[in-house]
C-alpha cells in the first residue's frame, strides 16, 4: 500500500513537472496573452482538464512558471563558490554567472519581459516570490559588506542598485538584441560580440564598486 501511494505521488509530480516545462516553453515563446492552454496540453501530452485540475487556471499556471524560473536561477546562484575569491572578484563572478545564465536560459528573460508588460500582475499575488529571491539579496549584501572590510569595494553601495545594474546591463542587451543588430549593422548574437559585451559589463561594475 505504501509503495502504491509513493508511486501515485511520483506520477503526479512527474505530470506536473511535464506540464510546467511545457508551459514555460509556451509562455516564453508566445507571452502570457498569446499562450494557449490547448498548446500547453499538447506539448505536455496531457489532458487539458488535468492542467486545470492541478493549476486551476492559466493565471495560476503562469505564476507557478514564474516562481519556478526564479527558483532555478537562485538555486544555481547559491551554488557558486564565491568565498574562494576576494569580494571584488566574487561580484564579477556573479556578473559572469548572471550573463551566462541569461544566455543559456533565454526563456527566463522572455518570461520576465512578458510579466513586466502585465505590470507584474502575477508576481503581486505570489506569496513565494519575495522569499525565493531573498538569497540573491543576501549574497550581494554579504559581498558588499565583506568587500568594504577587505578594502576592495567602496562603502555605501545599495544592494538593490548593485543587483539591478548587474541584471540590466545584460538584460537590456539580450532582450533588444534583434533591433540593436539592425541599428548597428552587426550580429550582436555572435560569440565575439557576446564576449565583448560581458567584458564591458564586468568593466562597468568593477569601476563602479571599487574604492
C-alpha positions in Angstrom: 0.0 0.0 0.0 2.8 2.4 0.9 4.6 1.6 -2.4 1.4 2.4 -4.3 1.0 5.7 -2.6 4.6 6.6 -3.3 4.2 5.7 -6.9 1.0 7.7 -7.2 2.8 10.8 -5.7 5.7 10.3 -8.1 3.3 10.0 -11.1 1.6 13.3 -10.0 4.9 15.1 -9.6 6.1 13.9 -13.0 2.9 15.0 -14.7 3.0 18.4 -13.0 6.7 18.8 -14.0 5.9 18.0 -17.6 3.1 20.5 -17.7 5.2 23.2 -16.1 8.0 22.6 -18.6 5.6 22.8 -21.5 4.0 25.9 -20.0 7.4 27.6 -19.6 8.2 27.0 -23.3 4.8 28.2 -24.4 4.7 31.3 -22.3 8.3 32.2 -23.3 7.5 31.9 -27.0 4.1 33.5 -27.0 3.9 35.6 -23.9 1.1 35.3 -21.4 -1.6 36.7 -23.7 -0.5 34.7 -26.7 -0.1 31.4 -24.9 -2.8 28.8 -25.2 -3.6 26.1 -22.7 -4.5 23.8 -25.6 -1.0 24.1 -26.9 0.5 23.6 -23.4 -1.6 20.4 -23.1 -0.3 19.2 -26.5 3.3 20.0 -25.6 2.9 18.2 -22.3 1.0 15.3 -23.8 -1.6 15.9 -21.0 -5.3 16.3 -20.8 -6.4 20.0 -20.8 -8.8 19.2 -17.9 -5.8 17.8 -15.9 -4.0 21.1 -16.3 -6.9 22.9 -14.8 -7.2 20.3 -12.1 -3.6 20.9 -11.0 -3.3 24.6 -11.6 -6.9 26.0 -11.6 -6.4 28.5 -14.5 -3.9 30.0 -16.9 -3.0 32.8 -14.5 -2.1 30.3 -11.7 -0.1 28.3 -14.2 1.9 31.3 -15.3 2.5 32.3 -11.7 3.9 28.8 -11.0 6.1 29.1 -14.1 7.5 32.4 -12.9 8.1 31.1 -9.4 10.0 28.1 -10.7 12.0 30.3 -13.1 13.2 32.5 -10.2 13.8 29.4 -8.0 16.1 27.9 -10.6 18.3 30.9 -11.1 18.6 31.4 -7.3 19.4 27.7 -6.8 22.2 27.9 -9.3 23.4 31.2 -7.9 23.5 29.9 -4.4 25.8 27.0 -5.6 28.5 29.4 -6.6 31.8 29.1 -4.6 32.2 32.9 -4.1 34.0 32.5 -0.8 37.1 31.4 -2.7 37.5 34.9 -4.2 38.0 38.3 -2.8 34.7 40.2 -2.6 35.5 42.3 -5.6 36.3 39.3 -7.7 33.3 37.5 -6.3 31.0 40.3 -7.6 32.5 39.9 -11.0 31.9 36.1 -10.8 28.3 36.9 -10.0 28.2 39.1 -13.1 29.6 36.3 -15.2 27.1 33.8 -13.8 24.1 36.1 -14.4 25.2 36.8 -18.0 25.8 33.1 -18.8 22.5 32.1 -17.2 20.7 34.5 -19.4 22.5 33.1 -22.5 21.8 29.5 -21.5 18.2 30.2 -20.4 16.8 32.8 -22.9 13.2 31.9 -21.9 13.9 33.4 -18.5 14.2 37.0 -19.7 11.3 36.4 -22.1 9.1 35.3 -19.2 10.1 38.4 -17.1 9.6 40.7 -20.1 6.1 39.3 -20.5 5.3 39.7 -16.8 6.6 43.3 -16.9 4.2 44.1 -19.7 1.5 42.9 -17.4 2.7 45.2 -14.6 3.8 42.2 -12.5 0.2 41.2 -12.1 1.0 37.6 -11.2 4.0 38.2 -9.0 2.0 40.7 -6.9 -0.2 37.7 -6.0 2.6 35.3 -5.3 3.4 34.8 -1.7 6.7 32.9 -2.6 8.5 35.3 -4.9 10.0 37.6 -2.2 11.3 34.6 -0.2 12.7 32.9 -3.3 14.7 36.0 -4.2 15.9 36.7 -0.7 19.0 34.6 -1.3 20.0 36.9 -4.2 19.8 39.9 -1.9 21.7 38.2 0.9 24.5 37.1 -1.3 25.0 40.6 -2.7 24.7 42.2 0.7 27.3 39.9 2.2 29.7 40.5 -0.7 29.4 44.3 -0.3 30.0 44.1 3.4 32.9 41.8 3.0 34.4 43.9 0.3 34.3 47.0 2.5 36.2 45.3 5.2 38.7 43.8 2.7 39.1 47.3 1.2 38.3 46.3 -2.3 34.7 47.6 -2.5 33.7 51.1 -1.6 31.3 51.9 1.2 27.6 52.7 0.9 26.7 50.8 -2.3 23.0 50.0 -2.2 22.4 46.2 -2.7 19.3 46.9 -4.8 21.3 49.1 -7.2 24.1 46.5 -7.5 21.6 43.8 -8.4 19.7 46.0 -10.8 22.9 47.1 -12.5 24.1 43.5 -12.9 20.8 42.4 -14.4 20.1 45.4 -16.5 23.5 45.6 -18.3 22.9 42.1 -19.6 19.1 42.0 -19.8 18.7 45.1 -22.0 21.3 43.9 -24.5 19.8 40.5 -24.9 16.1 41.5 -24.9 16.9 44.1 -27.6 19.5 42.1 -29.5 17.5 41.9 -32.7 16.7 45.6 -33.0 20.2 46.6 -31.9 21.8 44.3 -34.5 19.9 46.3 -37.2 20.8 49.7 -35.7 24.5 48.9 -35.5 24.6 46.7 -38.6 26.3 43.7 -36.9 25.2 40.4 -35.4 25.1 41.0 -31.7 24.4 37.4 -31.1 27.8 36.3 -32.4 30.2 34.8 -29.8 32.7 37.7 -30.3 30.0 40.3 -29.7 28.7 38.4 -26.6 32.2 38.1 -25.2 32.8 41.8 -25.7 29.6 42.7 -24.0 30.5 40.6 -20.9 33.9 42.3 -20.8 32.2 45.7 -20.9 29.7 44.7 -18.2 32.4 43.5 -15.9 34.5 46.6 -16.5 31.5 48.9 -15.7 30.6 47.0 -12.5 34.3 46.8 -11.4 34.8 50.5 -11.9 31.6 51.4 -10.0 32.3 49.3 -6.9 36.0 49.9 -6.4 37.1 52.2 -3.6 
